[in-house]
C-alpha cells in the first residue's frame, strides 16, 4: 500500500514533511557538517521563502478550506457517544475455602 499527498507518493515520514512544507526538510533543519557560509545561505533562502506572499498565505488558505468543509459537511462532525463495554473482572485463583 502506498501513501500519496497531493498526488505525490510519500514513502517515509521525511517525504510527508517535505510535501507538507513544500520545501526540503534540510532547508529548515540544516545538514550535518555544513559550513557557516552554507548555513547563512540556507537561512537566507528560508527567510526569502517565509516572506513570499504565496507561501505565507498557506496557513490562511488551509484554515479557510477547513472552515468551508465544516460548513458544507456538518454531518462529518456528528458525535455520538458509544456505550462502554462492561468491565471484565479477572478470575480469582486459589481462593481459600
N, C-alpha and C positions, 0 to 999 in steps of 0.2 A: 504494500500500500504506500502511495506517495502523497506527500502534502504539498499543496500549492497555495501561494499567496499572490493574489492579483495576477494569476496566470503564469507565475514563475514557480518552478519547483524548488522546494526548500528541503534539503537533506539533513540539515543539522540545526541545532539551536543558533549557531552563528549565522546561518543563512536566514533564519527568521528575523534575527536582529537587523541584519543588513537590509532585508526587504522592508521591515517596519520603519527603519530610519531613512531609507532611501540613499544611504551612503555606506561605504565600507566601515565596519566597526573600528578598524585600525585608525581611521581618521580621528575618532574621538578618544580612543584609548592609547594610541601610540603603539610602537613595536619595541621589543626588547633590543637594546643596543643602538637605538637611534642617536644621532649626534645632536648637539644643541642647534645646529643650523637646520637639520631635518625637523626637529621638534618645533622650532619657530615657524618654519614653512607650513607644517601641518596645522598648527594652531591658527595661523593666518588664514589658511583655506577654510578651516572650521568657522572662524568669525565671519568670513565672506558668505558662507552658506547660511549661517544664522541670521544675517542681516538681509538676505534675499527675500523680498516680499512674498514670492511664490512659496518658498519653504516655510516662512514664518506664519503663513495663513493656514498651514496644515492642521494644527490643533483646532482652530476655529471651524474649519470645514468638517472635521470629524465630529465635533460637538453638534453642529447643525444637522449633520446626517443622522446622528443618534436621536436627536430630538424629533426629527421627521419620522423615523422608524417608530418611535413611541406613539406619535400622533396617528400614524397610518395603520398601525397594528397593535392596538391596545390588548388584544387577546393574547399576545405573547407574554404579557405580564400578569395574567390571571394567576394568583397564588391561591392554592387550595391546600389546607392543612391535611397531612397524611396521618392515618391512625398509627399510633405507636405499637410496635409489636410487644406482645406480652413478655415480661421478663422471665427468663428461664432460671430456675434455681438449680444449682449443682446438686447432684445426688450425694447424700451423706454416706460416707463409708465408715464401717467399723463402729457403728453406734452401739454403745454399751447397753446391755439388757438388764 
